[in-house]
Amino acid sequence: MAKIIHNVAIITKINNIEAENAAKRIAKLLTKKKIEVYTIFPLTLGNSAMTTDSENLRNIDLDLAFAIGGDGTTLRAFRTIPHNVPIFSVNAGGHRGILSEISLDSIDTIDTAIELLLAGQYFYDFRVKIQAAINGNIIPPALNDIVFTRINPTRTPMISMKLMDDEISQRMDGVIISTPTGSTGHSYSIGGPVLYEGLNCLIINPIASVDRMPEIVVPTATIEIKSTYDAELIVDGQEIYEVPAGQSVQIFRSSTDAQFIRIRKRGIKQIAKLGF
């Protein structure tokens, strides 16, 4: 159900003029409608928005956030913006923009999108997120994937995975645990399947498995992983955590789903954005 928009946050691709110009346009259109606009430091837009940080955002009753940049900016936004705030993604200065709702083909694109959003002509698109716990410490959620990979390139570890009361042990470089949203990312680049983004499942995609273990599509149950050598856990290709040899890591569905705001039906739009 559409809600009246009062407070909006904007996060952009860092040091990108195209994204900053789009942010200025959006802020100008919103402030004309008496909507409070907040930007996340280091982005500043002068009198049209108030600059804050991610910690203070949690004290603001946000109705909507704009992620302006490429897919990397959208992934960062879902870790920065409070989990209950829906995000409208704008491709500006990015590449394919698979996660985006609009691209900056013209200024009219932004104007039309703002009009539809303020008129309540939008809907929510919910997506599975995943998280990991390392030695009891829960790390921020991933919308695309969590990569568990070896640190030392001269040693191939034995990696074991427990899932649904079964255990698989294989000698390999690592493993990618991907959501359906992330199926067009790292998993796809090493031969994984592209899944419809709204599915409730995960992809386990081995990296350079000695015995050529296949990728597996599984329910969103907890996966426990450990390695015989030191490893790294990489969240959405942006944050890295060290995992000592023998340390068990739990990967599980986040308690909250990602919320996109959409103004048009997507279908299998990610296939077209991959160039097919």
N, C-alpha and C positions, 0 to 999 in steps of 0.2 A: 504494500500500500504506500502510495506517495505521501511524503510529508513536506510541510512548509520549511524552506531553507532559511536559516537565520545566520549561522556561523559556518565559515568555510576555511579550510587550510589549503595552502599551495606548496608543493615540493617539486623542485625542478632538477634536471640534469645539471651537475656542478660545472660552472664555468662554460656554459653554452649560451651564446647570444640568442640563437633561435628560440630556445626554451624560455629564456628570460623575457624576450619580447612577447611570447605567447602568454606568459604569466601576467605581464603588465596589461595586456588586452583583457584578459579574464578578470583581473582585479578591478579594472576600470568599469567594466560592464556590471559587475556585482555591486560595487560601492554606489553606483547610480541607483540601484534598487534598495539601498539602505541595508545591505548585507555586510556583516563584519567579516573581514578577510585577514587571515593570519599567514605569514610566511615563516618558513623554518630557516634559521640562521645557517649559512651565511647569505641567503637570498634576502635582499631588501628592495622594496618597491616604493619607498618614500611615503607620502601621505595617504596613498591608496590602500595600505596594508600595515598591520602591526607585526613586527618581527619577534619571534619567540624561539624556544628550543623544544626538542621532542619531549623533554620531561614536563615542561609547563603545559604542553598540549593536553596532557591527561587531566588537567583541571578546567579545560574548556569544553563546553557541551557542543561538540562539532556535529554538524548534520551531513557534511560531505567534505571530501578532500580531492584535490586535483593532483595527479602525478603527470608532470610534463617533461618528456624526454623520450628515451627508448625503453625497452623492456626492463633493462637494468634499473632504471629509475622507479618503475612500477614495483619491482621486487623489493627495492629498498623502502619504498613508501609503506608496504604492508608490514615491514618490521618497525617502522618509525611512527606511523599514525596509530592511535589507539585501536584495538582490535575490533571494536564495534562500529567503526566509522567506514561507510562505503567509499570506494575510490572510483573516480572517473579518470580514465587514462587517455592522455593526448600524446600522440607520436610527434615529437618535435626534436630534431637533431639525432633521432635514433636510426636504426636500420630497417628491419622488417616491421617492427611494431606489432608483433603477433598479439600481444595483450591489449593493445590500444583500442579505443572505441572510435576515435577520429584521428585523422592526420591533417597536418597544416597545408592542405592543398590551396586554401584561400582563407582570408580573414572571415568570409561569410560562414565558413564551417564552424568556427568558434561562436560566432553570433547566433547561428541557428541552434547549436547545442545548448547554449545558455538559455535561450528562449524556451526550449523544450524542457529543460531541467526545472526552471522556475515555474513552468506551467504544470509541473507534476507528470509530464508525459515521459516517464521512464520506468524501468523495472530493475529488480535486483538479480544478479547472476552470482550464485554461491559456488565456491570452489574449495576442494579439500586442501588443507595445509598439513604439514607434518613437522614434528619437533624431535629433538634428540635429548637424551639425558646421559651425561658423562659423569660417572662417579656420584650420581645423585643430583648433579647440577643441570638444570633444564636450560637449554640454550634457545635463543629466539627462533620463531617458526620459519619454515621455508614454504614458499608457494610453488616453486619449480621442483627442486631436488636437494637431496643431501648426498654428497659424494664422500665415501670412505676409501681412502687411498694410501698406499705405502709412502713413506718419506724417503727411504734409501733406495735409489733406483738400481742398485747392484744386488739387491736381495729380494726375491719373490716370496712373500709371506704365505702361510697357510691361513686362510680366512674362513671362519666358521659363522654360520647364520642359523639361528633358531627361529622357527616360525610355526605356529599352530601345532606345537608338540613334536615337530620334526626338526632335524638338524642336518645341514649340508656343510661339508668342509671341502674347500677347493684351494689349490695353489693358484693365486692370481694377483694382479696388481692392485685390485680394489673392486668396489661395487658401487653402482649408482642406484639409489632409492628415489624413484621419481613419482610425482603425482601425475594425473592425466593432463593437468595444465602444463607440467614440465616435460611431457612426452615429446614436444617439439624442440627440446633443448639438448643438453648433453647426452641424454639417453638416445635420442634420435641420431645424433652424430656418430654413434658407434653401432648403429644398426637396430636400435629399438623400435617398437611399433608406435605409430601415432594414434592416440586414443581420443575419443570424444571427451571434451573438457569437463563435462558435467558428471562423469562417471565417479562412483565411490570405490576406488581401487588403487593399487600401487603397482609400479613396475620395478622388479629387481633385475638390474642389468649388470652382469659381471664385466669387469675390465680385464682383457687379455688373460682369460682363464686358460690354464695349461691344458685342461681336458675339454675345452670348448663348451663350458656350461652354457645352456641357452638362457635367454632372458625369460622371466616368468611374470605373469600378471596375477596378482594375489589380492585377497580382501585387505581392508585397512586394519589389519591386526598388528600387534606389536612385533617388531623384528629386533632380535638381539644379535649384535655383531661383535666379533673380536678378532684380533690378528696376532700372529706369533712375533711380529716386529712392530716397532713404533709406527703409528699411522697419523693421518690428518683427517679431520672432518670438515668439509667445505659446505657452507650453507648458501644456496642460491648463487654460487660462484663469487661470493663477496666477503664472507666472513670465514675465518679459518681457526680451528681449535685442535690442539694436539691431543692425541690419544696414546698413552703408553702401551707397550706390548702387553698383551694379556688382559688389558682393561676392557670390560664389557660395556658396550654402548647400546642403549635402547632407542629405537626409532618408532614413533607412534603417531597416530592422527592427532592433530591439535584439537583442543576442546572447542575451538571456534573456527568456523570456516572463513575464508576470504570473501568479502562482499564487493563485487563490481557494480557500478551503476551503468546500465545500458540504455540507449535510446533506439536501438534497432536490433532485430533478431540476428543471431550469429550463424546458426547452422553449423557447418564445418568450415568456417571462415579461415581457420588456421591453415588448412591445406592450400587455399589460394595464396595466403601470405608466405607460404614456403616456396611459391613459384609454380604450383601445379594447377 
